[in-house]
């Protein structure tokens, strides 16, 4: 999916050192509401940060879904430390961002809050089906879908609700007076072609 059809004449970026040094990106350059909604609900890039038992910040890429305007992720309770760590220290943050390899297209959302770990079967089923539908669209047919679901929805899993205390978002294109509407531009793919 691409929003590049929304691009008109590309504005020329303005690099003002004073402005860039004093910028409060989340306050001064928030995303447009429509861009925020698309990125928050439909994006695939998500990293979750938590504190491990030794006090180190740990950042992990996660599959995520939005339920009731909150971020939910899934992990394995027994073999992944993050669930145990979050039960000891629920402070967490989640960054959802696009693949904007060009500064003018970089947009991001940061959710800061606390985690609530759940093993409630009905909630886990809802979240796991949503993750399957979002990230494995190529899984077709009821039998194949059920097999994939059974691999995700196991007794050792738990789902993690991110209860927001603060949500920030920013649009880097606005920082350099080069805002372009849209969320997905596929520049990371184009950039990687130079190296492959």
N, C-alpha and C positions, 0 to 999 in steps of 0.2 A: 504494500500500500504506500502510495506516495502523495504528498501534498504539493509537489513541485508545480502542478498546474496552477496553483495560486500565485506563483511568482510573476510579478510584472517586471518593470525595469529594476535591475538590481541596484540598490542604493550604494553609494561609495562609502566605505567605512571611514570613520574619523577617529584617529588614535590620539587622544588627548591625555598625556601622561599624568597631569594633575587630577583629572577626572577619574582615570583608571586607578590611581593610588588611593583615592578617598571614597570610592564607590561602596555603597551598601547594596549589593546586588539584589537581595531579597526584598528590600524596601524600595529602592530607587528604580528597579527594572523588572517588575513582576511580569509574568506571562499574561497574555490575553486570556480571558475566561474560556474561550472555545479551545485554544491550544492546551490550556491546563486540563480541561475535561478529557480531551483526546489522549494526552500523554498519561494521565493518571489512570484512566479506565482501560486503555487499550494497548499500552506499551508492553514490551517484553523485558527490557533491561531493568534489573533491580538488584541493588546490593544492600545487605543488612549488616549493621555493625552492632556488636554487643561486647561486653567485657568478660574475659574468661576468668577462671578462678585464681590465676596468677596476677590479675589486674591489667592484662594486655588487651588493647582493642583488637577485635577479630572482625574482618570484613569478608562476607561470603556472598557470592552471586546466588540469587534465589528465584524460583518460579513464584509468581505472586498473582493474586486476584483481589478485586475490590468487592467487598460485601458491606452493604449499609454505609458506604463512603469511608470504610476503613480497610487497610491493607491486611491481608491474610497470607501466610506462607505455611509450608509444610516441611517437617523434618523427621528424622528417625530418632526416637527417644533413647534407645539403648546405645547405639553405635556412633552417635554424633554428640559432641560435647555441648553444642550450642543450646540444646534443650535443657540440659542440667544447669548450664551456666545461667540461662535466663530464669530458671526457677530460683536460683540463688540471688541473682541481681537482674531485675527485669528492665533495667534501663536499656533502651535500644534506639537506633535510628535507621531509617530506610531512605535510600536515594533512588529515585526513579528518573531516568534520563533517556534522551534520544541518542542516535548515533551520529550526531552532527559533528563531522570532522572539520567543518568550516565554522569558524567562530560565530559568524552571523546566524547560524542555524542551531547553535547549542542551547538547549532548554533543559531545565532540571527542576525536580521537586524533592525537597528534603522533609521527611516526617520524623519528628523527635517525640519520643514518648516512652511508654512502658509496654512490655509484652505480657500477654496472658496466654499461657499454654493450656490447651484443651485436648482431652482424649474422648470427648463425648462423641459417640458414634454418628449421630445424626448430623452434627456440625462437620465432622471430618468427612462424611460422605458428600455433603454439599460442596465443601472446599475442594476435595479431590476430584469430583466430577468437573468442577469449574476449571481447575488446573489442566485436566486432561483435554477439555474442550478448547482451551486457550492455546496450549502449547503443542498439542499433537493432533492438529486438524486432519492430518493424513490418515489417521486411524479411522477406518470406515467399517460399517456393518456392526450389528449388535454383538455378535460373538467376539470380534476383534476388540471392540470397545470394552466389553466386559473383562476380557483377558488383560487388557492394559490397565483398567481400573483396579483389578485384583492385585496387580503388581505394585500399584501406588498405595492402595488402601489396605495396609497390613496392620497386624496387632502392635507392632513396634513403633508405629508412626504416631505423631501428634501434630496438631495444627497450632499455629501461633498467630494470635490477633495482636496487631500493633495499635494500641490505644493512643491516639495522638494528644500530645500536650501543646505542640507547636508545629505548624506547617509553614515552610518557606518555599518560594519558587522564584526562579529568575529566568530571564531571556537575555543571553549574552549579546545577541544582535542589537538589542536596545542600548547596551553599554557603549557601542561604537557607532550609534546612530545609523544602523543598517538592519533594522528589523525586517524580517521576511515572515509573512504569515505561514502557518503550517507547522507540522511536527516532524514528519518523516521525509528525508531527502536522499537517503541511500549513499551518502558521500563516503562512508566507511568502506563500502564495497568498491567504489570507484578508486579510492585512495589505495586500497590493497592491490588492485590490478597492476599498479606500478611495480610492485615487489614480487609478484607471482610469475 
